[in-house]
């Protein structure tokens, strides 16, 4: 878990970490199903070239509507 006081910015390091974790999940479980990385954040996600790997973003507004 990470805390951010504003929109979260995905970096190259974060992108590599997510891809590695997805690959490890497939190797360990042998799943043939799609994996959808989801970010749960208070303020949202900054749109940049590394944010494309995150399929969905759940914000505080989504949780308390």
N, C-alpha and C positions, 0 to 999 in steps of 0.2 A: 504494500500500500504506500502511496505517496500523497503528500498534501500539496495543494497549490492554491494560492489565494486569488487566482484569476484563471482564465481558460488554460487548459493543459496543452502543452506543446509537445508533440511527438517528435523525437529526434531519431537519428540514424541508429543510435544505441538501443533505444526503445523498440524500434522496428525490428532490429536483429533479434532482440530478446523475445519478442512476440512470435516471430517466425520459428525460432529455435524451440520454444515451448510447444507450439503447434505440432512441429515435427516430432518432438519427443512423445507427445500424447498419442500420435498415430503409431509410432514404433512400439510403445509400451502396451497400448490397448488393442492394436490391430484393427481399429475402427475403419469402416469404409464410408462412414457418414461425413458430411461436411462439418467443418469446425468454423464457428462464427465468433471471432473475437469481439467482445463487448467491453466498452469502457464505462464505468460508473463514476460520475464526477459531479461536483457541485456546480461548476460554471460552464462546462462544455469543453469542446476540443477546437484548437486552432487548426484551420484548414491549411495544410501544407503538403508537400510531396510524400511525407512519411505517414500522414494520417490516413491514407488510402487503405492500409492493411487492417484498420479497425472497422469492422462491418457496421456496428451500431454503437450509439452513444446514449446512455441514460443519464439525464440530469436531475437535479433536485426538483425542478418544475414538473418533470414526468412522474416523480414519486409522490408529490403532494398535490395533485390535481383532483 
